[in-house]
Amino acid sequence: MSTPLAIGAVSEALRNLIDAGFVNANLAGAVGAAVTVSAIAPDLIDLDSPAEPPRLNIFLYQVMPSAALRNDALPWHDARGRRSSNPPLALNLHYLLSAYARSDAAAEMILGTAMQLLHETPQLTAAMLRALLDPAALPPTLLALADTRLADQAERIRITPAVQTADEAFKFWTALQCPYRPSVAYEVGVVLIETDRSTVQPLPVLSRGLMNLATGRDRGVAVQTGLLPPVPTLLGAAPLGTQQTVARLGDTVRVSGVRLNGSAPTALLTHRLRPAAIEIAVVPDNAGTHFDLLLPDDAAAQVAFIPGVWQISLRVTPPGEAIARTSNGAALLLCADPVLAATGAPLNLPAPSVSRGGVPPRVAVQLFTRPQVRPEQTAVLALDGTAATAAPRSAAASALVFDFPDAVPAGNHWVRLQVDGVESLLVRKSGTAPAYDPTQQLNVP
């Protein structure tokens, strides 16, 4: 594969190819002067200088991903963050060849000769690229292009004429703010650029499952009848007996699944802001279809648990096996329950503080939650239909402070607190019809 300098190497190879072709074709004798071949932007060519020689300019005006190879692979990392592959960046280069001359028909002769050279050279082979990028033929400022490994890539460099309509040409030269000159477009590709970063390559797999330590062979494919998954699988998690989808500390969560029975079943609860999972021993039912998990509601849980989206999985050793398996993860939504009245031991959380005043007048609300909201999380408090975002904090144990406009009227307001997209429970669903929870109100003076 090629290095990132390969794009410049292609431009220089084309320039050297056409320059050598002009010499072999004795174009200088036909035009009446030596023809310069350059690879610069058209606006850098001095058209006002009488000393400007006849010129063919090669301008790279667009670089596009290869449509055939762009989805072949992407850089990948394993679960530990180590790079496991170096797929190439496949690019097609779009060039515009423009001819410049002051004498009659000279520009047309230059452009025609260049087109004939590229017509006779539809691709650049490895031998041609090595010759065109020979360090002895490169100027000192471009010696780095000799070591791009362009000649060693698997794909050949193909040169294909591209169709450019009059409208596209007009827009192109207008954008460059340069006078139009006879020109033709080409697509050159594909260039494969690959990094040389070290990667992790796994060893070949010797067994497909449990291995007999005496013989060193695996047990083969285990076949089970039925349509259920053959391994412990969780299907969902929700508070038990409340018809709610969001849990509070102190709730019992019913986790349903299949093949959950076995030895040493342990629920693993993980959250994006926790470095390690919380492990809680559970007891699945005899059929292995569910287990109940009691979320603690003590002072330690106030700190250990975090409001938001948790992932719950089950680690268990299935019957007849010696190695523990970990199930898939199911989402568990845990809300930040706003403390709207003072609590006793062991939490000892004060009642919320609500005040009106200041210049300009505002309504300030200060309250605590169960469990604590981390400083990295965004908390939004809604009083009826008016919402405010909590001010930044430095510690999870600090109170949440919300600043509302003075337009919030005095009186009781329904309270909703949203953290990481999980909203506190305002609506009761356990009755015959949904109703607001009368305890979820806050009085504004």
N, C-alpha and C positions, 0 to 999 in steps of 0.2 A: 504494500500500500504506500501511498504518497504522504509526504509531510504537508503542513498548511502552506508551505511556499510553492506548492505545485501549481497554483493558479498563475503566479508570476512566471513559472517555468514554461507553461503552455504559451503565454504571450511572447516570451523570448524565443521559444522554439519556432513559432510561426514567423516572427520577424526574421530570424536567421534563415529559415527555409525560403522565404520570398526574396530576401536579399541575395542569397546564393543563386536563386533562379533568375533574377534580373541580370546577374553577371554572366551566367551561362547563355542567356538569350540575347546578349549584347543589346540590352534595352537602351543603354546610354548612347549607343550609336544611332539608334532610331529616333530618340528624343532630342539628341544634341547636347546632353549634359548628364552627369552622373545623377542617378535617382536615389534619394535617401529613403530608407524604410524605418519608420519610427513606430513606437507604441505608447503614445501619449494622448491626453485629452485634446479634442479638436480646438478648444479655445486657447491652447498654449501655442498654437502655430501662428507665427507672425505673417499675416497675409499682406501687410503693407510694406514689407521690406523687399526692395528690388533684388536683394541678394539671396532671397529665399529660393533654395534649389527645388527642382521637381521632387515630389514626395508621394509616397504611399503610406498612409497612417493606419495603424491597426488599433482600434479602440474597443476595449471591453466595456460594454454598456449595460450588461445585465448578467447576473448569476442566478440560476434557478436550480432547485433540487431535481434530481433525476426522477421522473415519474415512474420509471420501472423499478428503481432500487430504493426509493425513499422510505418505504415501509418494510424493508427487509429486516431490520432490527434497530433497536435503540440501546444506548448505554444502560447497563443494568447493574444493580448492586444486590448482594445477598442480605439476609436478615441482620447481619452484624455490620452492615454499611460498607463491606469490602467490594471493590469493583470486580465483577465476574465476566465482563465481556467488553471488547473494544470494536464495535461495529463501525464500518466506514461511513463517512459523510460523502454521499454521491452527488456530484454537481455537474450541470451542463453550463457551458460558458457561451455567451452570445457576443459576437464581435461584429463591428462595422468597419469595413475597409473603404477608405476614402482616398481619392486621387487629387493631387494638387499640382498645377503647372500653369505657367503664364503664356506659353506658346500654343498655337492652334493644334487641337486634337491630341496634345501631349498627355493630358489627363486621361483621355479615353484609351490611349495606347498603354498607359501605366496600369489602369484598372483591368483592361482586357488581359494583359500578360499575367497579372496576379491571379485572376480567375482561372486562366488556363493552367497555371501551376497547381492551384488547389484542386482543380478538376482531375489532374493527373496524379494527385497525391490525396486520395480520399481518406487515408488513415496514416497515423504516425506510428510506425513500428518501434519496437524496443531499440533496434540498432540505429534507426534514424534519430530517436530522441537522445541516445548517448552521443551521437555525432553532433547534433545541433546544440547540445548543452555541454560540450567538451570544455573543461576549464580553460584550455588554451585559447578557445575562441571567444570566451566571455570577457567583458570588461571587468576591472577590479571591483567595481561596485556591485556586480551581479554574480560573484563567484559562489555565493550561497545557493544559487539555483542549480548548481551542478550536483548537489547532494540531496535532491528532493525525492529520490527513489521513484520518480515518475515512470521511468522505463521498466521498472520491476512490477508494476501493478498488473493484476490479472486482466483487466479490461483494456482493450486497445483504445487509443485516442482517435475518434472518427471526426472527420470534417465534412459537414453537410450544409449545402446552401439553404438559407432560410428566406421565406417569402416576406417581403416588407412592402406593404401597400403605400400608395402615394400619400394617403392620409397619415399613416404611421410615420413615414419619413418626414412629413411636414411638422408633425408634433415633436418629433425627435430633435430636429434642427432648431425649432423654435425654443425648445427647452434649453438647448445649449447656447442659444443666443449667438449662433455663428452662421455665416453665409453658407448656403447649401453648396455641396460639392458632389460630383459623381461618386456614388457609393453603392456597396452591396453588403448584405448581412449573411453571416455564417453562424451555425451552431457547432460547437466543438465539445465533445464529451465521449465517454464519461470520465470525470476525474474523481478518483477515490482517495479521500483524505482520511487517515487513521492515526490515532494517537498511539504512542508506544508505552502507555502506562501499564504497570504490572497488574495482573488479574489473578483471581483465585479459581483454580480448576479442580472440581471434585474428582475423587478417585472413582474408578468403575465400581458399580454396585455388584456385590457378590451374592446377595440373598434378597428375596422378595418379601420376607417377613421374618417370623421367628426361626431361629437357626438351631439345629441340634448341635450342642457343643461337642458331642462325642464324634459325630461324623463330619461336622462342618457344613452340612447341607441344610437348605431350608425345608420347611414342611410342605411346600408347594402352595397352590392356590386353595384357600378355604372357601367352600361353597355353602351358602345358606339359602334356604327357601324363603319365599315371601318377597314383598315389595318394600319392607322397611329397611333403613340403612343398617349395614352390618356392624357398625361401631356406635359407641355412645354419641347421641345426637340430641341437642337441645332445640326445641321448637319455639319457645317464647317464655317470657317472664312478666308477671303483672301482680299487683297487690291482691291478696286473697279476700274475697267476700265484699269488695267495695265497688266493683264495676269501673274502677278507675284504671288508667294506663300509666299513671305517675305515682310513685311511692314516696312515703315520708319515712324518716327515722322512726322506729317503733312499729312499722307495719310488718306483717308477715307476707312474704312474696312467694307465690306459687310458680315454680319453674317446671314446665312440662317438656317432655321429650320421649325418646325411645331408647331401650337398652341401657338404662341408667343404673341397674343393680350391679353389685360387685363388692369387692372389699376395699376398705379405706376410702369411701367417697368423700371428696372435699370440693366445696365450691370455691372458685377462684374469681375474685372481683378486681377488675383492673380499670384504671382511669388514666386519661392522658397526662394528668398533672401529678400522678403518683409514680415513683420509681419502681415500686414493687407491688405485687398483688396482695389483696387481703384474703386470707385463707380461713374458711369457716367449715367445720365438719358438718355434714348433713346426713339424713337418713332417707333414701328413696323408698317408695312403696315396693311391695313384693313383686308387682308386675314390671317395675322399672320404667314407669311412665311419668313420674313426677316426684319432686321433693319440695318441701317447704323450708324457707329461709327467713329467720327472724332478724330483721335489721335492728341492731342495738340502738339505744337512745340514751346513752349515758354521756358523761363528760368526755371520755376517750373517743367515743363515736363522733362527737361534735367536731373533733379535730381530725380524726382519721378519714372520715367520709367527706366527699366533695360533691356539691350539687352539680347536676349535668347528666351526661350520658355515660353509663358504665357498661362494661362488657362482662357478662357472667358466663363462666364455663365450668365444666365438671371434670375433675381428675379422679379416675376410678380404675381399679384393676378388674377387668371382666372375668366372669367365671371360667375356669380352665386355662387362664393365661397367667404368666408370671410377671409381665411388664405392664405398668400402669399406662392408661391412655388418657388423653385430654380431649374433650369434646370440642365441637365448634363453639363460637361465642354467640350469645343472645343479648340483645340490648335491654338494659335496665335503666329506666328513667327515674332519677332521684331529684326531687325539687328542693329548693331552698325555702323552708317554711318560715315566713316572717313571724317574729315574736311580737305579738300585739298586746301582750300583758306580761307583767313581771313573773318570772319563774322562780321556783324555790331550788333547793339543793337537788341534784349536784350541779346543775347548770348555772344557776344564779344569774340569769340574764335580766337586765332592767327592761321596763316598759319603754315603748318608743317615745321620742320627744318630737313635738310638732310646734312650730312657732311661726308667726307672721310678723314681718317688719323689714327694716333695712331700706337702703336707698339705691336703686328703686325698690319698691316693696316686693318682697318675695315670700314664698312659703317654704320653710326648711323642714325636712323630715329626717330624723335620725333613728335607725332601728337596727336590731340584731337579727340573725337568722339561725335556724337549725337545719343542716349543719352550717359551718362557717363558709362564707364565700371567699375564695382565694383572691389575692390582689391581681392575678393574671386574668381573672374572669370579668366579664362585663355584666353588670346587674342593672335591670331596668324595672322601675317601680311605676305602676299605673294606679292612679286614684280615679276611679270611674273611667272616663275616657281620656284623661290627661296623663302623659307618661314623662318620666325624667330618668336620666342615666346617673348612676352613682358616681360621686367624685373619686378620683384616684386615691388609693390607700397604700400604705407600706406594709401592713400586717393583716393577716386573716382575722385576728381577734378584734380588730377595730370595728366600730360601728359603720354601717353604710349610711352615707349622707346624700340626700337628694335635694335638689333645688328646683322648686316649682314656681311658675309665674303667679303673681298675685291674683290672677283671674280665677284661681281655684276657690269656689265658694266655701263659706263656713258650713260645718255640719259633718255628718257621717258619710264616708265614701267607701265603696267597695275596693278592696286591695288585691292586686295581682303583682307578683314579683317573678320576673323572668331572668334566668341565668343560663347561659349557653343554650338558649332555645327551649329550655324546660321551664314551664310556668307553674307557679304554686297553685294549689287546689282551691279554687273559689266556688266551683259548682259541685254540689252533692248529687251523686247518681244512685244512691242506695235506696231512695224512696220510690214511690209510684211514678213520680215525674221529676226531672231535674230541677233543682232549686239552688239559690245562692246560700252559701254557708254563712249564717248570721255572725259567726265569730270572726269572719274575715272583713272587718270594718275598722276604719281609722277616723277619729274625730279631728277635724281641722278647725281651729278657733277663728 
